[in-house]
Amino acid sequence: MCLLVFYEKAEITQDDKKPNHLIVAMTSDRGLCGSAHSNIVRAIKAALPEKPPGTNFKIVAIGDKSRGMLSR
């Protein structure tokens, strides 16, 4: 929620002709969080096909677990 408020206050607009998306996956480096890592990666993988064709996106993986799971 904080990022959405920051984005709105920054008065940044996106070019509708060339949509760009940045996806940030934040997980831990160890597997002590139950299914949190799997749920984060599953949500990202489910959201990618829903993007319109021609959408550019980049994924920033913070934490070893998300990096490993998303690289597969």
C-alpha positions as a printed Julia matrix, in Angstrom:
72×3 Matrix{Float64}:
  0.0     0.0     0.0
  2.84    2.41    0.77
  4.31    2.03   -2.72
  0.99    2.88   -4.33
  0.74    6.07   -2.29
  4.33    6.95   -3.16
  3.66    6.36   -6.86
  0.56    8.58   -6.79
  2.35   11.41   -5.0
  5.36   11.21   -7.33
  3.06   12.3   -10.2
  4.58    9.78  -12.59
  2.58    8.67  -15.6
  3.15    5.7   -17.83
  3.15    5.77  -21.6
  0.09    3.72  -22.56
  1.61    2.88  -25.95
  4.63    1.18  -24.37
  3.59   -0.29  -21.04
  6.45   -1.17  -18.73
  6.12   -3.07  -15.48
  8.59   -3.68  -12.68
  7.89   -6.67  -10.47
  9.78   -6.87   -7.18
  9.83  -10.25   -5.42
 10.95   -9.96   -1.81
 11.69  -13.22   -0.01
 14.23  -14.44    2.49
 17.48  -16.24    1.89
 16.37  -19.23    3.95
 13.37  -21.51    3.84
 11.92  -20.78    7.27
  8.79  -18.93    6.11
  6.53  -21.83    5.28
  4.81  -21.39    1.96
  5.41  -17.63    1.72
  8.12  -18.04   -0.92
  5.98  -20.35   -3.04
  2.95  -18.05   -2.81
  4.96  -15.0    -3.91
  6.46  -16.8    -6.9
  3.11  -18.36   -7.81
  1.43  -14.92   -7.78
  4.12  -13.48  -10.05
  3.91  -16.36  -12.52
  0.11  -16.07  -12.58
  0.21  -12.31  -13.21
  2.6   -12.41  -16.17
  0.25  -14.04  -18.73
 -2.47  -11.52  -17.8
 -0.37   -8.64  -19.14
 -1.38   -7.32  -22.57
  0.76   -8.4   -25.53
  3.78   -6.17  -26.03
  4.11   -5.34  -22.34
  7.71   -5.05  -21.17
  8.42   -6.26  -17.68
 11.43   -6.77  -15.48
 11.63   -8.83  -12.35
 13.86   -7.86   -9.44
 14.34  -10.78   -7.06
 15.42   -9.85   -3.55
 16.35  -12.96   -1.61
 17.84  -16.27   -2.65
 14.55  -18.19   -2.53
 12.71  -15.99   -5.05
 15.77  -15.79   -7.29
 16.1   -19.56   -7.38
 12.4   -20.25   -7.91
 11.95  -17.63  -10.64
 15.03  -18.72  -12.57
 13.44  -22.13  -13.25
